[in-house]
Each structure stands twice: as structure tokens, then as C-alpha cells.
């Protein structure tokens, strides 16, 4: 019998998508242009026990705000569920919320409720966030000939601490949205997230290592960057080159080429990571 460890996170998502037809983007798109997303942050996986709680709270909220950005949406409301040990200081929890409110407040998002539960092992935060969008930018819209961009530097997020301090690219998404054919945030590494666009859009990518803003292989595989990856038609690329990083182009054949060679690197996978 296959286990989740055999097929990995992305294999599991493919299995679940058979029963959830609209799965596959950074947020669920609901009637009326509403967006819904949910992301956990788990002690020992997404942050270390010694991480300041303000930064843990910031990251927990910012990850979800990044999902809203990836759909070119505006965040509205959040609810928060906490799994806490009995010995956790009350001050720790108030600092978690201070971090969450700080980054949510930058974008007019309000925390309106949630729940708490007792855990004996690792603590966790689960943020569920509601947003809205006029025209969602999906992963499935990339077209051959499109130019591929990322919004910022990739790689080394854990080593530098960026994964605890990043600002979600909501404002950048507003600039990109009128022209973007496909978009997502880079959470599991450029290599893995390009593959998600391949599967969603049924196209391929030719990427040039000299244009990737970051050192290889980390820029391809590290994850937790939370920059935006998007494609636009060539006629719209000129003005965007002044603000963002052009890294390649979309091709017809559903493969990923790095400097003309098939890309074999993979990003982070929760269930395959060692």
C-alpha cells in the first residue's frame, strides 16, 4: 500500500484534485469573486521553538496574504486557530497576535475570530483568510511566447531569516494583474513551482540561470521565498522589466529547460524532505 511518503505532497494533491475539481490554485475562487485560503505554520517545520513569537505570527499571516496576492486579490478578513501547550506563556500568545495584526494591517485585513486547542506536542497556527478579486489570475493561463518574471530575489530564505520577515507582494500583484496570464507565489522553490504551472497551463518553460535573481541551486530549490512568479505577453513586458526580473519564456512543449537542458532539480516537499 502506498503511503504519503511514497508519493509526496504534490502526488497527494494530484490524488485529492480528482475529487475536488477546482483545486490547484493558491486560493479557492468562490462565487462573486470571493477568495478563500488556509495555511498552517507548525513548530519545528516552519519555525524553530526559539523563534520570537512576533515573527511566528507575522509569518503565519503573511503566508496566507501571499496566497491572496498570487490571485491578484485584496485580503479582507482572517480567522485564526491555535494549538497551544498548557505551559505556553500568555505573553507568547499576545505576541503572536501582535505579529499577525501588524502584517494584516498593512493591507487592511482584519482578524475577526478563531479558536484554540490544547496540544501535547508541536504547537501550530492555522490562518484562514477571505479576500476578493475582480479578475483572478490563475495558474492555468500561461501561453507560448509569454515572458516569465519573478518579483524578487530567490533562495536562502531560511538562512537569512527572510521567511519570517517578508512582505507579501499584494501591491506588486496589483501592478501585474492587468497584464498577467498566469501567476502564483513561490513557496516551495522555483523548480517545483514552475512544474505546477506546467501542469496547470499545459505549456513549458525555458529559463536562463544568468537571469535568476539569486544563487543556484538555492534559488531553484530552497523555497519559502514568497515572491510572485508570473507570465505576460511580450507586448507588456517592457514596462515590467524596469521593476521585476525577467527569467525566461513560455514554450509549447510541456518541459522545463534551464539554459537549454532539462531541469531535474526539485523544490521543497513536506513529505519527501529529509
N, C-alpha and C positions, 0 to 999 in steps of 0.2 A: 504494500500500500504506500503510495507517495505521500510524503509529508510536505509541509510548507517549506522546510529547509531544503527539500529537493528541487522545488520549482521557483523559490524566491518570491520576493514581494511582487514583482511585475508579472510573474506567472500566475500568482494568486489573483491579481487584479484582472487579468485576462479571463480567468475562470469565472469570477464574480460578474464580469461585464456581460456574460452570456445571459444572465438573469436580470441585469439592470441595464436596459438598452441605452440609457442616456449617460451612463458613466463614462469617464475618460477625460474630462477637463479638470481644471483647477478648482472650479466651483460647479455645483448643480445650478442650472438655469431654470427658474420656475416661471409659471405664467405671470404676465405683467412686468417682465424684466427684473424680477427679484433674483438675487444670488444667495446661495447658502453654502457654507463651507465649515469644516470641522477638522481640527488638527490637535493631536496630543503632544505634550512635552513631558518626557519621562526622565526621572533622576537616574543617572548612570548611563543613559543613552544620549540624550540631547544636552545634558549639562551635568557637571560634577557636583557632589554634595557640598563642596566648599564654595560654589558659585554664589555671589551675592544675590539675595532674593529679588532685589530690584531688577537685576539683569535677567533673571529667570522669567519674571513677569513680563518684562519687555519682549523677550524672545517669543514667549507663548502667544502674546497678542500679535506681534509683528509677523509671525509666520502666516497667520490667517489673513491679516491685512495684505500680505504679499499675494495670496491666492485671489483676493478681490482685484488687486492691481493687474494680475495676469489676464483677467477677463475684461479689463478696461472699465471696471466698475467703481462705484463710490460706496464705502462702508457706512452702515447705519447703526446697527445695534449688535451687542455681543452678550452672551451668557457664558458663565464660567463654572466648570465643575472641578473641584479639588479633591485629590486623595491625599490625606494627611495622617502622619503618625501622632499618637497621643502626646508624645513628648515634644512635639514641634512648638517652639515659642510663638505666642500670638504676634509678637513683633515681626517675625518672619513672614507671616501671612499678610500683615498690613503692608509690608514692603513689596510683596508680590503684586498686590493690587496697585500700589503706587506706580510700579513699573508698567503694569498693563494700562493704567489710566493715562500715563504720560505719553505713550506712543499712540494710543487710540485717540487721545485728544488732539493730536496734530492733524487728524483728518476728520474731526467732527463725529467720531464714533463713540457711542455711549454704552457702558456696561449696565445692563438692566436686570440682571438676575443670575441664578446659577444654583449650585448645590455643593455640599461637602460630604465626604465619606471617609471612614477610618480604614487605613491600610497598615499592614504589619511589615511590608517590605518597602519597595521603592515608592516614593511619592510621585504624583503626577498632576498636571494641569491640562484640562481639555477646554479649549475655547471653541464655541460655536458662534459664527458670525453671519449676520444678514447684511446684504448690500443690495444695490440696484444698478441697473445699466440700461442705456437706450439701445445700444447695439453691442452685444457681447462679441469679443474676439475669441474665436475657438482655436483649438489645435489643428482642426481639420481643413483649414483654408489655404495652406501654402500652395503656391503654383510654380511650375517650372519656369525658370528665368527670374524669379524673385531674388532680391538681395537679402542676406541674412545678417542681422545685427544682434549685439548684446549691449546692455545699458552700462556695464561697468566691469571692473576687474574681477577675474575669476581665480579660484584656488587659494588655499591657505587660510580659509575662514576660521577653522578651529584653532590653528596655531596663533593667529593674530588676534583672536577674540572677536572678530567681526560678526560671527554668528550670534553674539549676544548684544550687539550694538547697532546692527544695520537698520537703515530706514527703508521701509517698504517703498517700492517705486510707483506709488499711486500717481504722483504728479507727472512723472515721466510717461506713464501709460496714457494719460490724457493727451499728451503731445503726439504720441504714436498712433493712438486709436483711429483717427480718421483715415489712415493710410494702411494700417496693418492687415494683412491677410490671415496670419496665424500668430499666436503668441502664447507663451507660458512662462512661469518663473523657473529659475534653475535652482532646484533644491537638492537633487541627487547627483549632480555633476553634469557638465555639458555633454559628455559622451552618451550617458543614459537618456538625458532629456531630448537630445536630437533624435534618438531612436523612438521616443514616444511620438515625436512629430512625424517621423517616417510612417509609423503605424496609423496615425490618425489621418494624415493627408495623402498617404499612398504616393509619396514622392521620395526623392533622395536629396542628399546634401553634399556639396564639395566645399570643404573647409580648409583654410590655409593657416598653418601653425604660426606663421610670422605675423598674422593679424589678430590672433587671440590675445586679449589683454590679460596676461598672466603667464607664469612659468609652467611649462609642461613637465611631467604629466599631471601635476596637481590641478591645473586649470580644466583638465578634462574629467578628472575622477574624484576630486575631493568632496564636492557637494557643499550644501549649506551656504551657497553664495547669495541666493535670493535676488539676483539680477534678473532682468527680463530678457528672454530670447524671442525674437520676432522676425517676420519676413514682410517685405514690402515690394511693390512693383518698382522696376528700375527708375521710372519717371519720378518717383517720390523719394528716391534715395539721396539725392544731392543735399537737401537741407538737413537731413538726418545725420549725414556724415560729419557735420560740424559739432554734433552733440554726443553721438553714440559711436560704437565700434563696429565697423563692417568686418565680418569674419569669413564670408563666403557667399555661395549662391545655391539656389534650389535647382536640382536636376530631375529628369524624368525617372531614371532607374532608381528603385527604392533601396538604395545603399547609402552608406556614409563613407565618403572619401576624405582622407586627411593628406593633403599635398599629393593627391592623385592615387593614393594607396588605400585599400580598405581599412577602416578604423576598427581595431579589435579591443580597444580599451573600454572598460565599463565603469560607471559611477557607483555610488553607494546603494546597497540593497540591504534592508534591515535583516532579512532572514538568511542572506548568504555571507554577510560580513563576519569576519573572524576577529 
